[in-house]
Amino acid sequence: MVDLELRPLITLAVLLGLSWLLTRFINLGFKRVVERHQQRGALLPETATQLALGRRLLTTVIWITAAAIGLSQFPELRILSAGLLASAGISGLIVGFAARSTLGNAIAGITISIAQPIRIGDDVELKSERGIVEDIHFTYTVLRLGDGRRLIIPNEMVASEVIKNATMGGVTRVARAEVLVPPWLSPETVRSALLAVANEHEQLDRAAAPPEVYYVRVDERGTLLRLVATCTEAAAADRLVQKALARAAQMVFKRAL
């Protein structure tokens, strides 16, 4: 009798453990894919967006499936769920209406990852607010404004509102340059130099978010920095990238001597 009572609990524990391990494996796999693209300088905005939303969608499906299978092991819960379904009526309508917004945002997140009206790193304007798309989550999008504030936007709004995207098209006005700073060189010194190059660029878009240099990764090889700045035209963005890389190479070469 005790064995029969413990079996569902053991099954649930095993399912949760496997879900945790599988989620860890997926997160590590996606992280390595992103790092590999970054090292080759081939991480496109659309790729970053698809990877981010794909990872979150897979982990959500895993946990929902594990929870559903685990709860089905308990006869009492199956009976309770059958009773709830039989007497759902108005309660079901209320729950469905309450969850409409969350489900709508989740579906909109999937739509954004496929259609990609915006991508991570894009320079966009929504309802008179302009900034850089910092991240796209399953139900909301994070927009980094020019003054450093973060605007949290439900994905349903992103999918339904008119958005001005200054980055869309075959070419981009957003300059992105990644620099690997060796361990023997101060990353803050290189970061300041990159910001100076960007701010002094003659065709920097002063109406957009100011240039930023992010710490992407720190390991035994050094510190990976990423410069993001918006220019007035695509050709100017290319020139800024070349200037930033040349300045970083000059600093590294001079310090190595």
PyMOL commands that set and color helices and strands:
alter all, ss='L'
color gray80, all
select helices_A, chain A and resi 2-40+45-71+75-86+89-115+155-160+187-199+234-256
alter helices_A, ss='H'
color red, helices_A
select strands_A, chain A and resi 123-126+129-136+140-145+150-154+164-165+174-181+212-219+222-230
alter strands_A, ss='S'
color yellow, strands_A
deselect
rebuild
show_as cartoon
